[in-house]
Amino acid sequence: MSQSHKSKRRSKSHKIVSPPRGSRGAWPWVAVVIIAGAVVLGLLAMRSKPAPIETTKTLATVSPAFLPTVENTNRPSGAAPDGMVWIPGGEFSMGAQDPHDPHDTVGMQATTDSRPVHRVFVDGFWMDATEVTNEQFARFVKATGYVTVAEQTPRAEDFPGAPPETLVPGSVVFSPPDRAVPLSDPYQWWSEVNGASWRHPLGPKSSVAGKERFPIVHVAYADALAYAQWAGKRLPTEAEWEFAARGGLAGQVFPWGNEFKEGGAWRANTHQGHFPDHDTAEDSFIGIAPIAQFPPNGYGLYDVGGNVWEWVSDWYRPDYYAELAATATVARNPTGPPTSFDPSEPGVMKRVHRGGSFLCTDQYCSRYMVGTRGKGDVSTPTNHLGFRLVKAP
């Protein structure tokens, strides 16, 4: 994509309060960047961050060739933390290659915010081998009594003029239509569902019972931060996430190589069939899959392409890669720009998403490609967005 898609949800999480952004009936939209316009309904912007810069800088966008990844050779002693794998870090080429096909408007042609390719160095770190699961998140909630953004009742003062009956907890859910629809209208397949949350991912009549090993979804950015603090970990930076997802490969299109179906086998949970109305489940799954159903990448990470998007800690700006490349130096442990700016929605504070989801398809979204980026309002929970965490050695 990056066609935006905007929301009528509100934001309010544990300790982070967001200002109102229009009435609930207005459906302002927020983007989750998936190529050519895959969308996710947005929420409100966080008031605790500085106002966004109102312009983007025009810098060179020609991507240099990918250079080899140079891994660090040191490794911490002792056993790995439970459920985590060692990511050696090192120097690598970060970003998406220039498109080979000028007509590829769904794939690399649309990923201008993922270029130019630039050199980055990251220190080594531990990373969760899988996305955080329902089972793990339930333990956190039981221990802390935490209430997620999606489970909180919107306050009337945050939505002046909104009818009281609309101020109910809920979240954004992919709702496939029963027929082919124009891909220019994401309202056809996204709905805000009252009562949807991590406990009830498709609405109040659904449950996570028996889905303990599925990735947690319906988590806003603040929810992921709260879990990370409790777990003694943190969200990865975008650079750490991409280094890890590449698994030691340099310049490959996918986390496993250059062929989408390597050896004819599916390597990720994505959308097959006709988007958005019919998923043929050729990869054995309709919707979200349990974790670790496909082979891991070279570092032992599962599902870094497809299944659910993952929050990372960087603010989103489309010109950030160009700024780094313009320095003509190796960026060391970059943590992203100081604030967010998306020209399609000025004033909406967004963080980067990575990895794509079960909705990605070459018809509409192909951001399971390892160098590409997503973006989303920090207060937008959906049923195709989760996270995994990292930890220093």
Secondary structure, DSSP 8 states (H G I E B T S, - for coil): -----B-----B-SS-B----S-GGG--B----BGGGB--------TTS----S---------------EE-----SS---TTEEEE--EEEEES----S-TT-TTTGGG-GGG-S-EEEEE--EEEESS--BHHHHHHHHHHH----GGGS---GGGSTT--GGG---EEEEE---SS---TT-GGGTEEEEET-SSSSTTSTT---TT-TTSB--S--HHHHHHHHHHHT-B---HHHHHHHHHTT-SS-SBTTBS-SSGGG---S----EETTTEE--TTS-SS---TT-S---TTS---SSSSSEEEEEEE--TTHHHHHHHTTS-EES----SS---TTSTT--EEEEES--TT-BTTTB-TTSTT--EEEETT--BTTEE---EE--
